[in-house]
């Protein structure tokens, strides 16, 4: 996070292919949400593959999510790759 805030860049933690029943490894409530708050306050973006992290309504204390966060244009570019692969 410090490096992204100081120098720019992107942080991606995709779906864990080893544990297909879990959506990512970072927990929404106390890992993804705090990072998303900091990034969005710094004019960046924080997304899962489908929605903003801060828009997710928690379903449980240990709910896990996919994380894509960083500089806004780089997150947009990453999300565009996801949409071109599925189409």
N, C-alpha and C positions, 0 to 999 in steps of 0.2 A: 504494500500500500504506500509506504513512504516513497519508494522509487517512482511509482506511477504519479503520485502527487507532485513530486519534484521535477521529474524528467519527462513525464508522459508515458504512453504505452498502454498495454491491455493485459488483463489477467483473466484467464479462462480456466474454469474447472468444469469439464463436461460430465455427462452421465457416466457413472462407473460401470464399465463393461463386465467387471468381475462380479458385481452384485447388481444384477439387472432389476431386482425388486426395489432398489433404492435410487432415488433421483439425485444423483450427485453425492458429494461427501460433506459439503459444508452445511451447517445447520442454519436454518432461516433466522431464527429468533436472536441468536447471540453471535453469529459470525457474518452471515450475508447481509442482514439488515443494517448493522452498524457500518460496514464497509460501503454499502450502497448509499447511506446517508452522507458520509464524507465525500464520496465521489460526486454525487449529484450536487452537493453544495459547492463543489469546485468546478462546476460546469461540465461534468462528465456524464456518463450514462452507466446504469447498472441494470442488466436484463438477465432473464433466463432465456431460453430459446423462443419463448412465446409472449412474455410480458415483463413489465418493470418489476424489479424485486420488491420495491416498496409498495406495490399495489397488491401483493399476495396476502390473502387473509390466512393467517396460520391455522392449521388444523390440529397441530400438536406441538408440544414443547420441543421435541427433537426432530421435527420435520426437516428433511434435507432438500436442497434445491441445486440446480445447475446454476453456475455463476459465470457471467460475462460482464466485466466492468472495466472502465478505463476512460480514455479520451473519447469524446462523443463520436467523432468521425471514424475512429478505428472500430468502435463497437458496432456502428452502423454497417461498416464494411464486413465485419465478421457475421453479422446477422444476415446480410445479403448473400453470403456464401451458403448459409444454412438453407435459405429459401430457394436458391438455384439448384442445390443438390436434390431437394425433395420434389421439384417440379419436373 
